[in-house]
């Protein structure tokens, strides 16, 4: 095999290893974060709906203080809840306002997940294309 082919193959392999694979790992990690957020909002929505359905006006619960240390807490009025809207900000919502916010947020998360899924597929296709190019350069049969 000529030096020119070896150099091209090495260049393609480095491109896959140094650029495409890290990009793929990053895109999958970002998509997984979005899936986690989506699950959190889905759980919150289900909890609010259960509170509404059962007409719960006060509540005793356990609160995670951190490092899996819990403390018993009493919520005298459950009609208003605080929702983390990002960047460390929490907004007080009524149940219906919270459900509206969650619906809008879930819709946006679904779009972002779809975008990352397309990005992951695109990166995988690029990796396959480069590998096919290497195969052709090395004249390896299918």
PyMOL commands that set and color helices and strands:
alter all, ss='L'
color gray80, all
select helices_A, chain A and resi 3-53+95-138
alter helices_A, ss='H'
color red, helices_A
select strands_A, chain A and resi 59-66+69-75+80-86+89-94
alter strands_A, ss='S'
color yellow, strands_A
deselect
rebuild
show_as cartoon
